[in-house]
Amino acid sequence: MLKKKLSEIATLQTGLVLNRKEARCDEETVKYYKKVSMRFLNEYGVLERDDLNIFASTEKLDPSLLTHANDILVKLFTPVFPTLVTEETEGMVIPSQLAVIRVFDERVLPEYLRYYLSTPEVSELMLSIEGWRSQRTIKVGTFAEIEIPIPPIEKQRIIANLAKTDLTRRRLYTELIEEQSKLTTLEIQKYIGGK
């Protein structure tokens, strides 16, 4: 199977150091942007959106510092939580604690690449390169050197769909368990005599 380094199939860059462009008052503000927060990236691989998370900028930002559909965002420390940007989450400022991966090779689907970067094997490889410490910073260059297996597009599509279905199922199960736990706590409180 064909393998390529990530840097051979995608561009990689870190986000914006926010305090360099952040307006301190309304008079300094040239444009308001929504911004990606670290908590928007999660194990489910889809970028969350929070319309209240606003960044006031002293200038109009370069488009490369904003999210675009099919970008893959990763944290620059473990766990990296590769996350795919959708059309609904375009135009958000990417902070410097994240890197953005933009696929330019037409033989690679962003959804497949997002899945591959989320595998335990890739996490272990990055940790071994970076020294095996938990919460260790991961350099963009470490991502760039990862070899990506590139199956035919149709197989990538199948893999991406299977992974997406599995993540959706896991998220729904987790939400169901959390809701059931709340109901159980309420039931117990009734027996204890609480509210």
ChimeraX attribute file (.defattr): number of C-alpha atoms within 10 A of each C-alpha:
attribute: neighborCount
match mode: 1-to-1
recipient: residues
	/A:1	6
	/A:2	9
	/A:3	12
	/A:4	13
	/A:5	14
	/A:6	22
	/A:7	20
	/A:8	15
	/A:9	18
	/A:10	18
	/A:11	14
	/A:12	19
	/A:13	17
	/A:14	21
	/A:15	19
	/A:16	20
	/A:17	12
	/A:18	17
	/A:19	10
	/A:20	9
	/A:21	17
	/A:22	17
	/A:23	19
	/A:24	12
	/A:25	10
	/A:26	11
	/A:27	8
	/A:28	14
	/A:29	17
	/A:30	14
	/A:31	14
	/A:32	16
	/A:33	17
	/A:34	20
	/A:35	24
	/A:36	25
	/A:37	19
	/A:38	14
	/A:39	9
	/A:40	15
	/A:41	22
	/A:42	17
	/A:43	14
	/A:44	20
	/A:45	24
	/A:46	22
	/A:47	22
	/A:48	18
	/A:49	18
	/A:50	13
	/A:51	8
	/A:52	8
	/A:53	12
	/A:54	15
	/A:55	19
	/A:56	20
	/A:57	23
	/A:58	19
	/A:59	14
	/A:60	12
	/A:61	15
	/A:62	9
	/A:63	11
	/A:64	16
	/A:65	19
	/A:66	22
	/A:67	25
	/A:68	20
	/A:69	15
	/A:70	19
	/A:71	23
	/A:72	27
	/A:73	29
	/A:74	29
	/A:75	22
	/A:76	20
	/A:77	17
	/A:78	17
	/A:79	19
	/A:80	22
	/A:81	26
	/A:82	28
	/A:83	28
	/A:84	27
	/A:85	24
	/A:86	16
	/A:87	10
	/A:88	11
	/A:89	20
	/A:90	17
	/A:91	19
	/A:92	21
	/A:93	25
	/A:94	24
	/A:95	21
	/A:96	16
	/A:97	17
	/A:98	22
	/A:99	26
	/A:100	29
	/A:101	28
	/A:102	21
	/A:103	21
	/A:104	14
	/A:105	12
	/A:106	9
	/A:107	13
	/A:108	20
	/A:109	19
	/A:110	25
	/A:111	22
	/A:112	22
	/A:113	23
	/A:114	24
	/A:115	21
	/A:116	19
	/A:117	21
	/A:118	20
	/A:119	12
	/A:120	11
	/A:121	11
	/A:122	16
	/A:123	16
	/A:124	13
	/A:125	15
	/A:126	23
	/A:127	21
	/A:128	11
	/A:129	12
	/A:130	15
	/A:131	12
	/A:132	12
	/A:133	10
	/A:134	11
	/A:135	12
	/A:136	15
	/A:137	18
	/A:138	21
	/A:139	15
	/A:140	18
	/A:141	12
	/A:142	14
	/A:143	21
	/A:144	18
	/A:145	14
	/A:146	17
	/A:147	15
	/A:148	19
	/A:149	15
	/A:150	17
	/A:151	16
	/A:152	13
	/A:153	14
	/A:154	10
	/A:155	12
	/A:156	21
	/A:157	17
	/A:158	12
	/A:159	18
	/A:160	20
	/A:161	15
	/A:162	13
	/A:163	19
	/A:164	18
	/A:165	12
	/A:166	13
	/A:167	16
	/A:168	15
	/A:169	13
	/A:170	14
	/A:171	14
	/A:172	12
	/A:173	12
	/A:174	12
	/A:175	12
	/A:176	12
	/A:177	12
	/A:178	12
	/A:179	12
	/A:180	12
	/A:181	12
	/A:182	12
	/A:183	12
	/A:184	12
	/A:185	11
	/A:186	14
	/A:187	13
	/A:188	13
	/A:189	12
	/A:190	11
	/A:191	9
	/A:192	9
	/A:193	7
	/A:194	9
	/A:195	9
